Amino acid sequence: MIYLTASNRIIERQRVSQGGVTATVVDHRLIVKRALELLATQLILIHNHPSGAAEASAQDRLLTEKVARAAALFDIRLLDHLIISREGDFSFLRAGLLR
């Protein structure tokens, strides 16, 4: 997770979860809580897919929606959710899945 100011200055980089080969648990409420503590106004969510697939799963889409909606309640913007894998990368913004 990357927490940023309105001028795109990085406030903090934080590992919010570490999972196994197939899944991990991320609590969107803890992400927003930390953003509020840091007075961050923007977020970038980044994770990897050890499987190698550079595609967004249904769980990835759900997490993105939850983080974006929860953050928006406090005028915090999710700038992008990036997935990194051996096959390449996937950007929710580039794919048109974030406004």
Biopython code that builds the backbone (N, CA, C, O; Angstrom):
import numpy as np
from Bio.PDB.StructureBuilder import StructureBuilder

atoms = [
    (1, "MET", "N", (0.846, -1.160, 0.000)),
    (1, "MET", "CA", (0.000, 0.000, 0.000)),
    (1, "MET", "C", (0.900, 1.233, 0.000)),
    (1, "MET", "O", (1.885, 1.297, 0.735)),
    (2, "ILE", "N", (0.550, 2.197, -0.824)),
    (2, "ILE", "CA", (1.276, 3.464, -0.828)),
    (2, "ILE", "C", (0.279, 4.559, -0.470)),
    (2, "ILE", "O", (-0.773, 4.691, -1.096)),
    (3, "TYR", "N", (0.624, 5.334, 0.539)),
    (3, "TYR", "CA", (-0.201, 6.453, 0.995)),
    (3, "TYR", "C", (0.454, 7.738, 0.512)),
    (3, "TYR", "O", (1.654, 7.938, 0.696)),
    (4, "LEU", "N", (-0.350, 8.622, -0.115)),
    (4, "LEU", "CA", (0.196, 9.832, -0.724)),
    (4, "LEU", "C", (-0.541, 11.093, -0.281)),
    (4, "LEU", "O", (-1.672, 11.048, 0.202)),
    (5, "THR", "N", (0.153, 12.226, -0.466)),
    (5, "THR", "CA", (-0.466, 13.535, -0.267)),
    (5, "THR", "C", (-1.211, 13.919, -1.542)),
    (5, "THR", "O", (-1.160, 13.202, -2.541)),
    (6, "ALA", "N", (-1.897, 15.046, -1.498)),
    (6, "ALA", "CA", (-2.611, 15.550, -2.678)),
    (6, "ALA", "C", (-1.652, 15.893, -3.813)),
    (6, "ALA", "O", (-2.046, 15.892, -4.979)),
    (7, "SER", "N", (-0.395, 16.186, -3.479)),
    (7, "SER", "CA", (0.604, 16.514, -4.506)),
    (7, "SER", "C", (1.450, 15.295, -4.895)),
    (7, "SER", "O", (2.546, 15.438, -5.435)),
    (8, "ASN", "N", (0.933, 14.108, -4.615)),
    (8, "ASN", "CA", (1.570, 12.831, -4.978)),
    (8, "ASN", "C", (2.887, 12.553, -4.256)),
    (8, "ASN", "O", (3.709, 11.781, -4.750)),
    (9, "ARG", "N", (3.092, 13.163, -3.114)),
    (9, "ARG", "CA", (4.277, 12.852, -2.311)),
    (9, "ARG", "C", (3.971, 11.616, -1.476)),
    (9, "ARG", "O", (2.925, 11.537, -0.831)),
    (10, "ILE", "N", (4.884, 10.654, -1.491)),
    (10, "ILE", "CA", (4.681, 9.433, -0.712)),
    (10, "ILE", "C", (4.856, 9.742, 0.767)),
    (10, "ILE", "O", (5.883, 10.272, 1.192)),
    (11, "ILE", "N", (3.838, 9.403, 1.535)),
    (11, "ILE", "CA", (3.895, 9.562, 2.985)),
    (11, "ILE", "C", (4.441, 8.286, 3.614)),
    (11, "ILE", "O", (5.291, 8.321, 4.504)),
    (12, "GLU", "N", (3.925, 7.154, 3.123)),
    (12, "GLU", "CA", (4.325, 5.869, 3.699)),
    (12, "GLU", "C", (4.054, 4.744, 2.715)),
    (12, "GLU", "O", (3.093, 4.781, 1.946)),
    (13, "ARG", "N", (4.919, 3.750, 2.756)),
    (13, "ARG", "CA", (4.684, 2.480, 2.066)),
    (13, "ARG", "C", (4.494, 1.448, 3.159)),
    (13, "ARG", "O", (5.262, 1.401, 4.120)),
    (14, "GLN", "N", (3.472, 0.625, 3.014)),
    (14, "GLN", "CA", (3.157, -0.320, 4.082)),
    (14, "GLN", "C", (2.705, -1.653, 3.505)),
    (14, "GLN", "O", (1.934, -1.697, 2.546)),
    (15, "ARG", "N", (3.185, -2.725, 4.089)),
    (15, "ARG", "CA", (2.679, -4.054, 3.747)),
    (15, "ARG", "C", (1.436, -4.270, 4.598)),
    (15, "ARG", "O", (1.515, -4.274, 5.826)),
    (16, "VAL", "N", (0.309, -4.447, 3.960)),
    (16, "VAL", "CA", (-0.948, -4.615, 4.702)),
    (16, "VAL", "C", (-1.329, -6.075, 4.857)),
    (16, "VAL", "O", (-2.223, -6.407, 5.635)),
    (17, "SER", "N", (-0.657, -6.948, 4.121)),
    (17, "SER", "CA", (-0.941, -8.373, 4.236)),
    (17, "SER", "C", (0.172, -9.160, 3.574)),
    (17, "SER", "O", (0.834, -8.682, 2.653)),
    (18, "GLN", "N", (0.362, -10.367, 4.058)),
    (18, "GLN", "CA", (1.288, -11.287, 3.411)),
    (18, "GLN", "C", (0.594, -12.629, 3.388)),
    (18, "GLN", "O", (0.230, -13.172, 4.431)),
    (19, "GLY", "N", (0.413, -13.158, 2.199)),
    (19, "GLY", "CA", (-0.362, -14.382, 2.078)),
    (19, "GLY", "C", (0.425, -15.540, 1.541)),
    (19, "GLY", "O", (1.649, -15.504, 1.414)),
    (20, "GLY", "N", (-0.327, -16.571, 1.230)),
    (20, "GLY", "CA", (0.260, -17.778, 0.680)),
    (20, "GLY", "C", (0.299, -17.727, -0.833)),
    (20, "GLY", "O", (0.222, -16.657, -1.438)),
    (21, "VAL", "N", (0.417, -18.878, -1.423)),
    (21, "VAL", "CA", (0.530, -18.987, -2.872)),
    (21, "VAL", "C", (-0.788, -18.668, -3.560)),
    (21, "VAL", "O", (-0.790, -18.127, -4.666)),
    (22, "THR", "N", (-1.912, -18.996, -2.923)),
    (22, "THR", "CA", (-3.205, -18.841, -3.596)),
    (22, "THR", "C", (-4.048, -17.675, -3.113)),
    (22, "THR", "O", (-4.912, -17.204, -3.854)),
    (23, "ALA", "N", (-3.828, -17.194, -1.900)),
    (23, "ALA", "CA", (-4.707, -16.130, -1.402)),
    (23, "ALA", "C", (-4.085, -15.408, -0.216)),
    (23, "ALA", "O", (-3.138, -15.881, 0.413)),
    (24, "THR", "N", (-4.659, -14.243, 0.062)),
    (24, "THR", "CA", (-4.297, -13.467, 1.240)),
    (24, "THR", "C", (-5.527, -12.695, 1.691)),
    (24, "THR", "O", (-6.468, -12.512, 0.918)),
    (25, "VAL", "N", (-5.523, -12.247, 2.926)),
    (25, "VAL", "CA", (-6.653, -11.493, 3.456)),
    (25, "VAL", "C", (-6.215, -10.047, 3.660)),
    (25, "VAL", "O", (-5.198, -9.777, 4.299)),
    (26, "VAL", "N", (-6.995, -9.126, 3.109)),
    (26, "VAL", "CA", (-6.725, -7.696, 3.262)),
    (26, "VAL", "C", (-7.996, -7.048, 3.777)),
    (26, "VAL", "O", (-9.067, -7.240, 3.202)),
    (27, "ASP", "N", (-7.890, -6.282, 4.857)),
    (27, "ASP", "CA", (-9.049, -5.599, 5.429)),
    (27, "ASP", "C", (-9.064, -4.151, 4.945)),
    (27, "ASP", "O", (-8.199, -3.357, 5.314)),
    (28, "HIS", "N", (-10.036, -3.819, 4.131)),
    (28, "HIS", "CA", (-10.130, -2.466, 3.573)),
    (28, "HIS", "C", (-10.278, -1.409, 4.663)),
    (28, "HIS", "O", (-9.858, -0.267, 4.480)),
    (29, "ARG", "N", (-10.867, -1.779, 5.785)),
    (29, "ARG", "CA", (-11.050, -0.815, 6.885)),
    (29, "ARG", "C", (-9.720, -0.400, 7.488)),
    (29, "ARG", "O", (-9.537, 0.760, 7.858)),
    (30, "LEU", "N", (-8.788, -1.345, 7.589)),
    (30, "LEU", "CA", (-7.465, -1.012, 8.132)),
    (30, "LEU", "C", (-6.675, -0.116, 7.183)),
    (30, "LEU", "O", (-5.901, 0.733, 7.625)),
    (31, "ILE", "N", (-6.869, -0.303, 5.890)),
    (31, "ILE", "CA", (-6.216, 0.562, 4.905)),
    (31, "ILE", "C", (-6.703, 1.998, 5.064)),
    (31, "ILE", "O", (-5.902, 2.932, 5.099)),
    (32, "VAL", "N", (-8.013, 2.166, 5.161)),
    (32, "VAL", "CA", (-8.585, 3.512, 5.300)),
    (32, "VAL", "C", (-8.227, 4.111, 6.657)),
    (32, "VAL", "O", (-7.952, 5.307, 6.752)),
    (33, "LYS", "N", (-8.228, 3.294, 7.701)),
    (33, "LYS", "CA", (-7.843, 3.776, 9.035)),
    (33, "LYS", "C", (-6.434, 4.359, 9.006)),
    (33, "LYS", "O", (-6.192, 5.437, 9.549)),
    (34, "ARG", "N", (-5.505, 3.647, 8.372)),
    (34, "ARG", "CA", (-4.126, 4.129, 8.300)),
    (34, "ARG", "C", (-4.031, 5.397, 7.458)),
    (34, "ARG", "O", (-3.272, 6.307, 7.792)),
    (35, "ALA", "N", (-4.789, 5.462, 6.377)),
    (35, "ALA", "CA", (-4.803, 6.676, 5.545)),
    (35, "ALA", "C", (-5.256, 7.877, 6.364)),
    (35, "ALA", "O", (-4.693, 8.965, 6.240)),
    (36, "LEU", "N", (-6.263, 7.686, 7.193)),
    (36, "LEU", "CA", (-6.749, 8.779, 8.042)),
    (36, "LEU", "C", (-5.696, 9.183, 9.070)),
    (36, "LEU", "O", (-5.497, 10.372, 9.319)),
    (37, "GLU", "N", (-5.025, 8.207, 9.663)),
    (37, "GLU", "CA", (-3.967, 8.506, 10.634)),
    (37, "GLU", "C", (-2.841, 9.321, 10.005)),
    (37, "GLU", "O", (-2.264, 10.199, 10.647)),
    (38, "LEU", "N", (-2.536, 9.022, 8.749)),
    (38, "LEU", "CA", (-1.442, 9.705, 8.050)),
    (38, "LEU", "C", (-1.874, 10.995, 7.366)),
    (38, "LEU", "O", (-1.040, 11.734, 6.842)),
    (39, "LEU", "N", (-3.178, 11.265, 7.370)),
    (39, "LEU", "CA", (-3.762, 12.388, 6.642)),
    (39, "LEU", "C", (-3.486, 12.269, 5.142)),
    (39, "LEU", "O", (-3.316, 13.274, 4.451)),
    (40, "ALA", "N", (-3.445, 11.040, 4.654)),
    (40, "ALA", "CA", (-3.246, 10.794, 3.222)),
    (40, "ALA", "C", (-4.520, 11.153, 2.466)),
    (40, "ALA", "O", (-5.626, 10.986, 2.980)),
    (41, "THR", "N", (-4.357, 11.639, 1.261)),
    (41, "THR", "CA", (-5.520, 11.968, 0.433)),
    (41, "THR", "C", (-5.624, 11.068, -0.793)),
    (41, "THR", "O", (-6.612, 11.112, -1.527)),
    (42, "GLN", "N", (-4.588, 10.246, -1.008)),
    (42, "GLN", "CA", (-4.585, 9.354, -2.161)),
    (42, "GLN", "C", (-3.903, 8.038, -1.783)),
    (42, "GLN", "O", (-3.044, 7.991, -0.902)),
    (43, "LEU", "N", (-4.309, 6.974, -2.473)),
    (43, "LEU", "CA", (-3.783, 5.642, -2.195)),
    (43, "LEU", "C", (-3.448, 4.927, -3.500)),
    (43, "LEU", "O", (-4.070, 5.169, -4.534)),
    (44, "ILE", "N", (-2.466, 4.051, -3.435)),
    (44, "ILE", "CA", (-2.201, 3.112, -4.519)),
    (44, "ILE", "C", (-2.040, 1.743, -3.870)),
    (44, "ILE", "O", (-1.207, 1.555, -2.984)),
    (45, "LEU", "N", (-2.838, 0.806, -4.318)),
    (45, "LEU", "CA", (-2.788, -0.566, -3.824)),
    (45, "LEU", "C", (-1.965, -1.388, -4.808)),
    (45, "LEU", "O", (-2.205, -1.339, -6.014)),
    (46, "ILE", "N", (-1.001, -2.138, -4.300)),
    (46, "ILE", "CA", (-0.129, -2.949, -5.154)),
    (46, "ILE", "C", (-0.003, -4.339, -4.540)),
    (46, "ILE", "O", (0.205, -4.483, -3.335)),
    (47, "HIS", "N", (-0.133, -5.355, -5.382)),
    (47, "HIS", "CA", (0.156, -6.704, -4.908)),
    (47, "HIS", "C", (0.639, -7.571, -6.057)),
    (47, "HIS", "O", (0.569, -7.189, -7.226)),
    (48, "ASN", "N", (1.130, -8.744, -5.695)),
    (48, "ASN", "CA", (1.635, -9.639, -6.731)),
    (48, "ASN", "C", (0.741, -10.868, -6.851)),
    (48, "ASN", "O", (-0.031, -11.193, -5.949)),
    (49, "HIS", "N", (0.868, -11.529, -7.972)),
    (49, "HIS", "CA", (0.216, -12.812, -8.203)),
    (49, "HIS", "C", (1.320, -13.850, -8.399)),
    (49, "HIS", "O", (1.878, -13.957, -9.491)),
    (50, "PRO", "N", (1.639, -14.609, -7.361)),
    (50, "PRO", "CA", (2.687, -15.628, -7.495)),
    (50, "PRO", "C", (2.381, -16.654, -8.587)),
    (50, "PRO", "O", (3.291, -17.286, -9.124)),
    (51, "SER", "N", (1.100, -16.816, -8.912)),
    (51, "SER", "CA", (0.711, -17.774, -9.952)),
    (51, "SER", "C", (1.212, -17.353, -11.326)),
    (51, "SER", "O", (1.314, -18.176, -12.236)),
    (52, "GLY", "N", (1.523, -16.072, -11.472)),
    (52, "GLY", "CA", (2.013, -15.567, -12.747)),
    (52, "GLY", "C", (0.969, -14.864, -13.578)),
    (52, "GLY", "O", (1.315, -14.209, -14.561)),
    (53, "ALA", "N", (-0.298, -14.976, -13.223)),
    (53, "ALA", "CA", (-1.372, -14.365, -14.016)),
    (53, "ALA", "C", (-1.418, -12.858, -13.794)),
    (53, "ALA", "O", (-1.563, -12.391, -12.664)),
    (54, "ALA", "N", (-1.296, -12.110, -14.872)),
    (54, "ALA", "CA", (-1.378, -10.644, -14.798)),
    (54, "ALA", "C", (-2.804, -10.216, -15.113)),
    (54, "ALA", "O", (-3.038, -9.405, -16.009)),
    (55, "GLU", "N", (-3.741, -10.764, -14.374)),
    (55, "GLU", "CA", (-5.170, -10.489, -14.546)),
    (55, "GLU", "C", (-5.773, -10.212, -13.180)),
    (55, "GLU", "O", (-5.271, -10.690, -12.163)),
    (56, "ALA", "N", (-6.837, -9.448, -13.161)),
    (56, "ALA", "CA", (-7.540, -9.168, -11.911)),
    (56, "ALA", "C", (-8.561, -10.268, -11.646)),
    (56, "ALA", "O", (-9.403, -10.564, -12.495)),
    (57, "SER", "N", (-8.480, -10.867, -10.467)),
    (57, "SER", "CA", (-9.447, -11.890, -10.081)),
    (57, "SER", "C", (-10.715, -11.223, -9.555)),
    (57, "SER", "O", (-10.749, -10.009, -9.353)),
    (58, "ALA", "N", (-11.740, -12.013, -9.338)),
    (58, "ALA", "CA", (-12.978, -11.490, -8.751)),
    (58, "ALA", "C", (-12.697, -10.911, -7.370)),
    (58, "ALA", "O", (-13.268, -9.884, -7.000)),
    (59, "GLN", "N", (-11.819, -11.564, -6.602)),
    (59, "GLN", "CA", (-11.460, -11.064, -5.271)),
    (59, "GLN", "C", (-10.702, -9.744, -5.369)),
    (59, "GLN", "O", (-10.891, -8.857, -4.537)),
    (60, "ASP", "N", (-9.847, -9.609, -6.378)),
    (60, "ASP", "CA", (-9.121, -8.349, -6.591)),
    (60, "ASP", "C", (-10.097, -7.219, -6.893)),
    (60, "ASP", "O", (-9.961, -6.112, -6.373)),
    (61, "ARG", "N", (-11.074, -7.506, -7.733)),
    (61, "ARG", "CA", (-12.078, -6.499, -8.098)),
    (61, "ARG", "C", (-12.907, -6.087, -6.888)),
    (61, "ARG", "O", (-13.200, -4.907, -6.698)),
    (62, "LEU", "N", (-13.281, -7.069, -6.072)),
    (62, "LEU", "CA", (-14.072, -6.775, -4.877)),
    (62, "LEU", "C", (-13.272, -5.925, -3.893)),
    (62, "LEU", "O", (-13.796, -4.955, -3.346)),
    (63, "LEU", "N", (-12.016, -6.280, -3.665)),
    (63, "LEU", "CA", (-11.168, -5.496, -2.763)),
    (63, "LEU", "C", (-11.022, -4.068, -3.265)),
    (63, "LEU", "O", (-11.115, -3.121, -2.484)),
    (64, "THR", "N", (-10.795, -3.912, -4.550)),
    (64, "THR", "CA", (-10.640, -2.577, -5.137)),
    (64, "THR", "C", (-11.890, -1.746, -4.907)),
    (64, "THR", "O", (-11.805, -0.580, -4.523)),
    (65, "GLU", "N", (-13.035, -2.339, -5.139)),
    (65, "GLU", "CA", (-14.301, -1.630, -4.937)),
    (65, "GLU", "C", (-14.491, -1.244, -3.476)),
    (65, "GLU", "O", (-14.904, -0.123, -3.177)),
    (66, "LYS", "N", (-14.190, -2.169, -2.564)),
    (66, "LYS", "CA", (-14.346, -1.885, -1.130)),
    (66, "LYS", "C", (-13.417, -0.761, -0.676)),
    (66, "LYS", "O", (-13.841, 0.148, 0.038)),
    (67, "VAL", "N", (-12.154, -0.821, -1.088)),
    (67, "VAL", "CA", (-11.196, 0.220, -0.691)),
    (67, "VAL", "C", (-11.612, 1.563, -1.280)),
    (67, "VAL", "O", (-11.619, 2.571, -0.574)),
    (68, "ALA", "N", (-11.955, 1.587, -2.553)),
    (68, "ALA", "CA", (-12.331, 2.844, -3.214)),
    (68, "ALA", "C", (-13.555, 3.468, -2.558)),
    (68, "ALA", "O", (-13.576, 4.673, -2.308)),
    (69, "ARG", "N", (-14.568, 2.666, -2.277)),
    (69, "ARG", "CA", (-15.796, 3.200, -1.663)),
    (69, "ARG", "C", (-15.563, 3.680, -0.238)),
    (69, "ARG", "O", (-16.020, 4.759, 0.138)),
    (70, "ALA", "N", (-14.854, 2.883, 0.555)),
    (70, "ALA", "CA", (-14.595, 3.271, 1.943)),
    (70, "ALA", "C", (-13.737, 4.533, 1.997)),
    (70, "ALA", "O", (-14.006, 5.434, 2.791)),
    (71, "ALA", "N", (-12.719, 4.599, 1.164)),
    (71, "ALA", "CA", (-11.838, 5.769, 1.141)),
    (71, "ALA", "C", (-12.592, 7.013, 0.690)),
    (71, "ALA", "O", (-12.381, 8.099, 1.230)),
    (72, "ALA", "N", (-13.460, 6.862, -0.287)),
    (72, "ALA", "CA", (-14.209, 8.007, -0.827)),
    (72, "ALA", "C", (-15.084, 8.670, 0.230)),
    (72, "ALA", "O", (-15.356, 9.867, 0.142)),
    (73, "LEU", "N", (-15.524, 7.915, 1.215)),
    (73, "LEU", "CA", (-16.329, 8.498, 2.297)),
    (73, "LEU", "C", (-15.561, 9.581, 3.046)),
    (73, "LEU", "O", (-16.160, 10.465, 3.660)),
    (74, "PHE", "N", (-14.234, 9.508, 2.993)),
    (74, "PHE", "CA", (-13.371, 10.472, 3.684)),
    (74, "PHE", "C", (-12.589, 11.333, 2.694)),
    (74, "PHE", "O", (-11.557, 11.905, 3.045)),
    (75, "ASP", "N", (-13.081, 11.426, 1.462)),
    (75, "ASP", "CA", (-12.421, 12.211, 0.412)),
    (75, "ASP", "C", (-10.995, 11.750, 0.139)),
    (75, "ASP", "O", (-10.115, 12.556, -0.164)),
    (76, "ILE", "N", (-10.783, 10.451, 0.249)),
    (76, "ILE", "CA", (-9.497, 9.843, -0.083)),
    (76, "ILE", "C", (-9.703, 9.081, -1.389)),
    (76, "ILE", "O", (-10.674, 8.338, -1.534)),
    (77, "ARG", "N", (-8.800, 9.266, -2.326)),
    (77, "ARG", "CA", (-8.961, 8.682, -3.661)),
    (77, "ARG", "C", (-8.009, 7.504, -3.867)),
    (77, "ARG", "O", (-6.810, 7.607, -3.610)),
    (78, "LEU", "N", (-8.556, 6.398, -4.329)),
    (78, "LEU", "CA", (-7.729, 5.271, -4.746)),
    (78, "LEU", "C", (-7.292, 5.548, -6.178)),
    (78, "LEU", "O", (-8.103, 5.492, -7.103)),
    (79, "LEU", "N", (-6.008, 5.848, -6.358)),
    (79, "LEU", "CA", (-5.496, 6.210, -7.681)),
    (79, "LEU", "C", (-5.388, 5.009, -8.609)),
    (79, "LEU", "O", (-5.697, 5.108, -9.797)),
    (80, "ASP", "N", (-4.952, 3.875, -8.070)),
    (80, "ASP", "CA", (-4.808, 2.679, -8.895)),
    (80, "ASP", "C", (-4.626, 1.464, -7.997)),
    (80, "ASP", "O", (-4.256, 1.581, -6.828)),
    (81, "HIS", "N", (-4.889, 0.316, -8.560)),
    (81, "HIS", "CA", (-4.595, -0.971, -7.942)),
    (81, "HIS", "C", (-3.779, -1.721, -8.977)),
    (81, "HIS", "O", (-4.272, -2.047, -10.057)),
    (82, "LEU", "N", (-2.537, -1.989, -8.642)),
    (82, "LEU", "CA", (-1.608, -2.635, -9.569)),
    (82, "LEU", "C", (-1.362, -4.076, -9.156)),
    (82, "LEU", "O", (-1.174, -4.376, -7.977)),
    (83, "ILE", "N", (-1.365, -4.958, -10.138)),
    (83, "ILE", "CA", (-1.044, -6.363, -9.915)),
    (83, "ILE", "C", (0.217, -6.663, -10.715)),
    (83, "ILE", "O", (0.279, -6.410, -11.918)),
    (84, "ILE", "N", (1.212, -7.200, -10.034)),
    (84, "ILE", "CA", (2.494, -7.497, -10.657)),
    (84, "ILE", "C", (2.659, -9.020, -10.698)),
    (84, "ILE", "O", (2.382, -9.706, -9.714)),
    (85, "SER", "N", (3.107, -9.536, -11.829)),
    (85, "SER", "CA", (3.348, -10.979, -11.943)),
    (85, "SER", "C", (4.490, -11.234, -12.914)),
    (85, "SER", "O", (5.015, -10.311, -13.535)),
    (86, "ARG", "N", (4.863, -12.495, -13.033)),
    (86, "ARG", "CA", (5.923, -12.862, -13.989)),
    (86, "ARG", "C", (5.506, -12.554, -15.422)),
    (86, "ARG", "O", (6.354, -12.269, -16.268)),
    (87, "GLU", "N", (4.197, -12.609, -15.702)),
    (87, "GLU", "CA", (3.694, -12.370, -17.057)),
    (87, "GLU", "C", (3.590, -10.890, -17.408)),
    (87, "GLU", "O", (3.410, -10.541, -18.575)),
    (88, "GLY", "N", (3.700, -10.026, -16.418)),
    (88, "GLY", "CA", (3.564, -8.594, -16.664)),
    (88, "GLY", "C", (2.842, -7.911, -15.523)),
    (88, "GLY", "O", (3.010, -8.276, -14.359)),
    (89, "ASP", "N", (2.043, -6.924, -15.861)),
    (89, "ASP", "CA", (1.325, -6.189, -14.827)),
    (89, "ASP", "C", (-0.092, -5.876, -15.296)),
    (89, "ASP", "O", (-0.407, -5.942, -16.484)),
    (90, "PHE", "N", (-0.932, -5.534, -14.326)),
    (90, "PHE", "CA", (-2.316, -5.161, -14.600)),
    (90, "PHE", "C", (-2.617, -3.916, -13.786)),
    (90, "PHE", "O", (-2.320, -3.867, -12.593)),
    (91, "SER", "N", (-3.200, -2.918, -14.414)),
    (91, "SER", "CA", (-3.581, -1.674, -13.755)),
    (91, "SER", "C", (-5.091, -1.508, -13.849)),
    (91, "SER", "O", (-5.649, -1.507, -14.946)),
    (92, "PHE", "N", (-5.750, -1.370, -12.715)),
    (92, "PHE", "CA", (-7.192, -1.139, -12.717)),
    (92, "PHE", "C", (-7.521, 0.178, -13.411)),
    (92, "PHE", "O", (-8.534, 0.277, -14.102)),
    (93, "LEU", "N", (-6.682, 1.180, -13.236)),
    (93, "LEU", "CA", (-6.907, 2.469, -13.886)),
    (93, "LEU", "C", (-6.792, 2.328, -15.402)),
    (93, "LEU", "O", (-7.672, 2.773, -16.139)),
    (94, "ARG", "N", (-5.731, 1.722, -15.855)),
    (94, "ARG", "CA", (-5.496, 1.540, -17.284)),
    (94, "ARG", "C", (-6.594, 0.689, -17.933)),
    (94, "ARG", "O", (-6.945, 0.899, -19.094)),
    (95, "ALA", "N", (-7.131, -0.272, -17.173)),
    (95, "ALA", "CA", (-8.191, -1.143, -17.693)),
    (95, "ALA", "C", (-9.566, -0.480, -17.636)),
    (95, "ALA", "O", (-10.560, -1.067, -18.064)),
    (96, "GLY", "N", (-9.620, 0.755, -17.103)),
    (96, "GLY", "CA", (-10.889, 1.467, -17.023)),
    (96, "GLY", "C", (-11.780, 1.014, -15.887)),
    (96, "GLY", "O", (-12.986, 1.259, -15.908)),
    (97, "LEU", "N", (-11.197, 0.349, -14.885)),
    (97, "LEU", "CA", (-11.977, -0.156, -13.762)),
    (97, "LEU", "C", (-11.969, 0.784, -12.565)),
    (97, "LEU", "O", (-12.607, 0.502, -11.550)),
    (98, "LEU", "N", (-11.258, 1.886, -12.673)),
    (98, "LEU", "CA", (-11.244, 2.936, -11.646)),
    (98, "LEU", "C", (-11.489, 4.269, -12.324)),
    (98, "LEU", "O", (-11.050, 4.493, -13.452)),
    (99, "ARG", "N", (-12.189, 5.148, -11.634)),
    (99, "ARG", "CA", (-12.448, 6.485, -12.183)),
    (99, "ARG", "C", (-11.477, 7.486, -11.621)),
    (99, "ARG", "O", (-11.539, 8.666, -11.966)),
]
sb = StructureBuilder()
sb.init_structure("model")
sb.init_model(0)
sb.init_chain("A")
sb.init_seg("    ")
for serial, (resi, resn, name, xyz) in enumerate(atoms, 1):
    if name == "N":
        sb.init_residue(resn, " ", resi, " ")
    sb.init_atom(name, np.array(xyz, "f"), 0.0, 1.0, " ", f" {name:<3s}", serial, name[0])
structure = sb.get_structure()
